[in-house]
Amino acid sequence: MKCTTPSSGRKQAGAAAVEFALVFPVVFLLLYGLISFGALLYTQLAVSRAVSDGAMAANLLSDACRPDIDPTCVFEDLVAGPIAEEVIDSLATSLVIPGSGAQTVSERRNTLRPLLNGTPLVVGVPTPCADGSGSCITITLRFPYGDGTRLLPALNIPGIGGTEAWLPDALVSEAVVRL
């Protein structure tokens, strides 16, 4: 025979629901923060790698335009287009645009071209390097990190504010290459 008091069952009724209601928002915000900042760091790494790939392409292309071989060659004209394509190709091989629905590399490349239109990629002109040996160029990419490129949408948390204040609007990466 089981001996329970009727009042002990009623005291526990609904306790799990109350505990869940208190713990869920905290766990959800922690999970949201981990995913958002993880995606932000991944995108920053992809942007840095893309600029680095563009710098390597500039170094390879500089050999094709040497004044001692072809005095009519203009380095800036030769390099700007191929470097931009190399940066776009590098970004297209990563998953920096999750909401686009683009599955193949060529679809992601086509999605990135209008996103990067408006000169966020700057290829500098050859200037003397800081240590005085040779010439260097600087490649800078300002990648827009808005609602179209974020993994999760921004949230408006009552009492705290919107999460868009925590995340940057653009990710900037820069590479300097000696020619």
N, C-alpha and C positions, 0 to 999 in steps of 0.2 A: 504494500500500500504506500502510495506516494503522499508525502506530507508537505504541502506548500501552502503558503498563506495567500489569499487572493490579492492582497495589496502589493506584494513584491512583483508580480507580473505587470501590474498597471504602472509601476514606477519606471520600468524599463521600456515600455511601449513608446516607440518614436525616438528613442535615444540615438539610434544609428542614423536616422534621417537628419537629426539636428547636428550630429558630429560631421556627417557628410556635407551638410550645408555650410558649416564653418570651415572645413578643411579644403573643400573643392576649389574655391576661388584662389587660395594661396598656391595650391598645387598647379592649377591651370596657369597662373601668372608665371610661375617658375618654369614650367614647360614651354610656354609661349616665349619667354625671354631666352631660354636655351636655344630654341629653334631659330628665333629671329637673329640673335647675335652669332650663332653658328653659320647661318646663311650669309650674314653680312661679312664675316671673316672669310668664308669661302669665296664670295664674290670679289673681295679685295685681293685675295691671292690670285684669282683668275685674271683680274685687271693688271696686277703687277707682272704676272707671267706674260700677258699679251704685250705689254710695253717692252718687256725684256726681249721677247721674240722679234718685235719691231726693231729694237736696237741691234740685234744680231743681223737682221736683214739689211739694215743700213750699213753695217760694217761690210757685209758681203757685196752690197751694191756700190760701195765707195771704190772698190777695186775696178769696177767697170767704167768709172768716170774719173780718171786720173789726168790732171792737166799736162803731165809730161808725155802722155800717150795721145790724148785727144784734147787740144786746147779749146775746141768749140763746145765741149760738153759742159752743161750747167748742172751741177750736182743737185740743186733743189728741185729742178724739173724732173730729173731722173728718179729721185728717191721718194718724193711725197706720195705718189699713187701706190707704188709697191709696198711701202711701209704701212700705209693705211690698210691695204688689203691683207697684209700679214697679221696686223693687229686684229682685224675683223675675223680672219680665219682662226686665229688663236682663241678668241672669245667664243666663236661658234663651236669649237670642239669642247668647250666647257658648258655647264648648264647654268649660265648666269641669267637667263630669261625664262624662269619657270612657268609663267602664266601665258606664254605665247602659244602653246600648243604645237610649236614647231618640233618635229621629231627627228628629222634628218639634219645633218650638218649644213646642207645647202639651204634648207628652210630656215634654220637659225641664222645663217649668214644673211639671207634676205630680210629677216626681221631686224637684225642688228644695223644694217645700212641706214635705214631712216632714223633709227634711234640715235646713231652716232653722227647724223647729219647736223650741221650747225657748228662745225669745227671744234669739237671737244678734244680732237687729237691735234697736237701741235708738234710739228717737226721743226726744230730750230735750224738756223743756218750754221754751217761750220765756223767755229770760233776757236781761238787758241785755248788749249787746255789750261787748267789752273796751274799745273806744274811747268808749263811752258814747252812741253814736248809734244809736238803734233797738233792736230786740230780735233776738236770734239763737237758732237752735236747732242742736244738734249731733246728727248722725246717725252712729251707729257700727254697723258690721257685723263680727261675728266669724264668719268662714266656716270650717267644719270642713274641714281638709285632711288627711284620713286615707286609708286604703286604698280607700275607696269613691270618692274624688275624685281620687286621684293617677293620673297617666298610666301610670306603671310601678310595680310592686310593690316593697316594700322588700327589699333583699338582705342576707344575712348573710355578710360577707366574713371568712374565717378570718384571725385575727391583727389585724384592724382593728375588727371589730364590725359591727353592723347599720347600714344606711343610714338607718333611721328616726331616728337621733340627729342626722343632718345636716339633716333637713327638719322644718319646724315642724308642730305638730299643728293649728294654726289660723292663718288669715290675717286680720289686722285692718286695717280701713280706716275713716277718719273724715272727715266733711265738716261744715263749719260754714256755715250760710247765714243771711244777714241778711234779715229779713222786712220 
